[in-house]
């Protein structure tokens, strides 16, 4: 824009050479010839910058109180969820309580569902159809892919929010797992990605202090409580260590009652309003004080 302005001024000066006496014409017309002020150029550059920011969806996330939230429920479906320290096992108890959580939500609240083990799958994109959500939860089965990829689940959930969610709403991921992350994306990298996308994560550690056995009693699952607590704290969520079904239901109630979330402020409309005002100002200046008469 600076180059184009320089070329335009040079071209205007060449046209101005047709006049022999600028002073006389200025006194006769009381107009300013070839104004050299940089104000119109600066205004045009600001307008261009604001349009670029608006086109890229400029805005920012802040910690505030959202009127409503979108939720994604991420259920660990690795083999260790068959552990018997819950009746009948961890997975069935997690699914049953997740359905109860959905029943707590308002009718228009959007909910999505993913399941994960060594890889992650979308069981239901964000929707306010609670029956579809509950069917998606009920359909979750053990995934026969080794390992537990918590980082992959966090990234996938963040993408679900971005693809089918409303940016004006808060985003809350409810992460249920009983194990340590041992495959896939590093959890620290995934948490950074979630923060960048305005996702708060509430982690629910499913596992008793005694632990539970699976694979015919040949294996015992262990819970990395500190890792799950760190994930929650970095994103403004909470960590819940669940010892029984009642505690899990209380955790869901607490998540539902908490309205604090990362909220996105969309600045595009405000930027366009400023652009409109500046365009009027630039037009007024170029038509009056800084008008070039040739």
C-alpha positions in Angstrom: 0.0 0.0 0.0 2.9 2.3 0.7 4.4 1.6 -2.7 1.0 2.2 -4.4 0.6 5.5 -2.5 4.1 6.6 -3.6 3.3 5.8 -7.2 0.0 7.6 -7.0 1.6 10.7 -5.6 4.3 10.7 -8.3 1.6 10.4 -11.0 -0.4 13.2 -9.5 2.7 15.4 -9.4 3.3 14.8 -13.1 -0.3 15.9 -13.9 0.2 18.9 -11.7 3.0 20.2 -13.9 0.3 21.4 -16.4 -0.3 24.3 -14.0 2.1 27.2 -14.1 1.2 29.0 -10.8 0.1 26.9 -7.9 0.0 29.9 -5.5 -2.4 31.8 -7.6 -4.7 28.9 -8.1 -4.6 28.1 -4.4 -5.6 31.6 -3.5 -8.4 31.7 -6.1 -9.9 28.3 -5.2 -8.9 28.2 -1.6 -7.9 24.5 -2.1 -4.8 22.7 -1.1 -2.9 21.2 -4.0 -0.8 18.0 -3.6 -1.4 17.5 0.1 1.6 15.7 1.7 0.0 14.5 4.9 0.4 10.8 5.7 -2.9 10.7 7.6 -5.0 9.2 4.8 -2.3 6.6 4.1 -2.1 5.6 7.7 -5.9 5.3 7.9 -5.9 3.1 4.8 -3.2 0.8 6.2 -5.1 0.5 9.5 -8.3 -0.4 7.5 -6.4 -3.1 5.6 -4.9 -4.6 8.7 -8.3 -4.7 10.4 -9.9 -6.4 7.4 -7.1 -9.0 7.4 -7.6 -9.7 11.1 -11.4 -10.0 10.6 -11.0 -12.4 7.7 -8.9 -14.7 9.8 -11.5 -14.9 12.5 -9.6 -12.8 15.1 -10.6 -13.2 18.7 -9.3 -14.4 22.0 -10.1 -16.8 24.8 -10.5 -15.8 28.4 -11.5 -17.5 31.6 -15.1 -16.4 32.4 -18.6 -17.6 33.2 -20.4 -19.1 30.3 -24.2 -19.1 30.0 -24.0 -22.6 28.6 -21.4 -25.1 27.6 -20.7 -27.6 24.9 -19.5 -31.0 26.3 -17.6 -33.9 24.9 -17.5 -37.1 27.0 -14.3 -39.1 26.3 -14.5 -42.7 27.6 -11.5 -44.9 28.0 -12.3 -48.2 26.3 -9.0 -49.9 26.7 -8.8 -53.5 28.0 -8.2 -52.4 31.6 -11.7 -50.9 31.8 -12.8 -54.5 32.2 -11.3 -54.5 35.7 -13.6 -55.9 38.4 -13.2 -53.3 41.2 -16.6 -51.9 40.0 -19.7 -53.9 39.4 -19.9 -55.3 36.8 -16.7 -53.5 35.5 -15.3 -50.1 35.1 -16.5 -49.5 31.6 -20.2 -50.4 32.2 -20.2 -48.3 35.3 -18.7 -45.3 33.4 -21.2 -45.7 30.6 -24.1 -45.9 33.1 -23.1 -42.8 34.9 -22.3 -40.9 31.7 -25.9 -41.5 30.6 -27.1 -40.1 33.9 -24.9 -37.0 33.4 -26.5 -36.4 30.0 -29.9 -36.5 31.7 -28.8 -33.7 33.9 -28.1 -31.3 31.0 -30.5 -28.8 29.6 -32.4 -29.8 26.5 -30.4 -27.5 24.2 -27.0 -28.4 25.5 -24.8 -29.9 22.8 -22.9 -33.1 23.7 -20.4 -35.2 21.8 -18.9 -38.6 22.6 -15.6 -40.2 21.8 -14.0 -43.5 22.9 -10.3 -44.2 23.0 -7.7 -46.8 23.7 -4.5 -47.0 21.6 -6.5 -44.9 19.1 -9.5 -42.6 19.3 -12.9 -42.7 17.6 -15.8 -40.3 17.4 -19.0 -42.0 18.5 -21.1 -38.9 18.3 -20.4 -35.4 17.1 -21.9 -32.4 19.0 -25.7 -32.6 19.1 -28.6 -31.6 21.3 -30.3 -34.9 20.5 -29.9 -36.6 23.9 -31.2 -39.9 22.8 -28.5 -40.1 20.1 -25.9 -39.2 22.6 -27.1 -41.9 25.1 -27.2 -44.5 22.3 -23.6 -43.5 21.4 -22.5 -44.0 25.0 -24.3 -47.4 25.3 -22.6 -48.6 22.1 -19.1 -48.1 23.4 -17.2 -51.4 23.6 -13.7 -52.4 24.4 -11.3 -51.3 21.6 -8.9 -54.0 20.6 -6.0 -51.6 20.0 -3.2 -51.8 22.6 -2.3 -49.0 25.0 -4.1 -45.8 26.2 -3.7 -42.7 24.1 -5.0 -39.9 26.4 -3.2 -37.2 24.3 -4.9 -38.5 21.1 -8.3 -38.3 22.8 -7.7 -34.7 24.0 -6.7 -33.6 20.5 -9.7 -35.4 18.9 -12.1 -33.9 21.4 -10.7 -30.4 20.7 -11.2 -30.9 17.0 -14.8 -32.1 17.6 -15.5 -28.7 19.3 -13.8 -26.8 16.5 -15.7 -28.6 13.7 -19.2 -28.8 15.1 -19.3 -26.5 18.1 -20.4 -22.9 18.6 -17.4 -20.6 19.3 -19.6 -18.4 21.5 -20.0 -21.2 24.0 -17.6 -22.6 26.6 -16.0 -26.0 25.8 -15.7 -28.7 28.5 -14.2 -32.1 28.0 -15.1 -34.8 30.5 -12.3 -37.3 30.3 -12.8 -40.7 32.0 -9.8 -43.0 32.2 -8.3 -45.6 34.5 -4.8 -45.8 33.1 -1.6 -44.1 32.1 -1.1 -42.6 28.7 1.5 -44.8 27.0 0.9 -44.3 23.3 0.3 -41.6 20.8 0.6 -37.8 21.3 2.4 -36.5 24.4 -0.2 -35.3 26.9 1.6 -32.0 27.5 1.4 -31.2 23.8 -2.2 -32.3 23.7 -3.0 -30.1 26.7 -1.4 -27.1 25.0 -3.5 -27.8 21.9 -6.7 -27.9 24.1 -5.8 -24.6 25.7 -5.2 -23.0 22.4 -8.7 -24.1 21.4 -10.4 -22.9 24.5 -11.1 -26.4 26.0 -11.3 -26.9 29.7 -10.7 -30.6 30.8 -12.4 -32.2 33.7 -10.5 -35.5 34.4 -12.2 -38.4 36.2 -9.8 -41.1 37.4 -11.7 -44.4 37.6 -10.0 -46.8 39.9 -10.0 -47.9 43.5 -7.0 -47.7 45.8 -6.8 -51.5 45.8 -7.0 -51.6 42.0 -8.8 -54.1 39.9 -7.8 -57.2 38.0 -8.6 -58.1 34.4 -7.4 -60.6 31.8 -8.5 -63.4 34.2 -6.7 -61.8 37.1 -3.3 -61.7 35.4 -3.1 -57.9 35.2 -3.7 -55.0 37.6 -4.4 -51.5 36.3 -2.8 -48.4 37.9 -4.0 -44.9 37.8 -1.6 -41.9 37.2 -3.6 -39.5 39.4 -0.9 -36.7 39.3 -0.9 -36.7 35.5 -4.7 -36.4 35.4 -4.7 -33.7 38.0 -2.1 -31.7 36.0 -4.2 -32.0 32.8 -7.2 -30.6 34.6 -5.4 -27.7 36.4 -3.6 -26.5 33.2 -6.9 -26.1 31.4 -9.0 -24.7 34.2 -10.8 -27.9 35.0 -11.0 -30.2 38.0 -9.7 -33.7 38.8 -11.9 -36.3 40.4 -10.6 -39.5 41.9 -13.4 -41.9 41.9 -13.6 -44.8 44.3 -17.2 -45.9 43.8 -20.3 -45.2 41.7 -21.7 -42.6 44.2 -18.6 -40.5 43.9 -18.7 -40.6 40.1 -22.3 -39.3 40.2 -21.2 -36.5 42.5 -18.4 -35.6 40.1 -20.8 -35.3 37.2 -23.1 -33.1 39.3 -20.2 -30.9 40.2 -19.1 -30.6 36.6 -22.7 -29.7 35.6 -23.1 -27.1 38.3 -19.8 -25.4 37.5 -20.3 -22.7 34.9 -16.7 -21.3 34.7 -15.1 -22.1 31.4 -12.8 -20.7 28.7 -15.0 -18.4 26.6 -14.2 -17.2 23.1 -14.6 -13.5 22.3 -15.2 -13.1 18.6 -13.9 -9.6 17.7 -14.7 -9.8 13.9 -17.9 -7.8 14.1 -16.3 -5.1 16.1 -13.3 -4.9 13.8 -15.7 -4.4 10.8 -17.5 -1.6 12.6 -14.2 0.1 13.2 -13.3 -0.4 9.5 -16.7 1.2 8.5 -16.0 4.2 10.7 -12.5 4.6 9.4 -13.7 4.4 5.8 -16.2 7.2 6.4 -13.4 9.2 8.1 -11.0 8.6 5.2 -13.6 9.6 2.7 -14.4 12.8 4.5 -10.7 13.7 4.7 -10.0 12.9 1.1 -13.1 15.0 0.0 -12.3 18.0 2.1 -9.0 18.9 3.8 -6.8 16.5 1.9 -8.5 16.6 -1.4 -6.1 17.0 -4.4 -7.3 19.4 -7.1 -5.8 18.9 -10.5 
